[in-house]
Amino acid sequence: MSYRISYSDEAKRALPHLPGRYRQRARRVIEALARNPRPAGAVELRDLPSVYRIWLNGWRIIYQIDGEDAMLLIIGIRYKSGPETYENLKIG
């Protein structure tokens, strides 16, 4: 099963501003999530059901899985700076 991918406004703004060497890797990781939304490195965020993060060096790709509609929402792409990295997420 392949999942459709959509991006929040925050993620749309963040992706083009990633450093060049991470931008292409982030796109490949996101495309791979469409085929396997729960890869080995994905971690479900505490207190946020169906919201996961995947590690990309210092960056975190934060996404939500909607299994009913086979949809992935990329919520944000943020640099890990501490626990506040996951604050103020606009979950759809």
Secondary structure as UniProt FT lines:
FT   STRAND          4..7
FT   HELIX           9..14
FT   HELIX           15..17
FT   HELIX           20..35
FT   TURN            40..41
FT   STRAND          43..44
FT   TURN            46..47
FT   TURN            49..50
FT   STRAND          51..56
FT   TURN            57..58
FT   STRAND          59..66
FT   TURN            67..70
FT   STRAND          71..79
FT   HELIX           83..86
FT   TURN            87..88
//
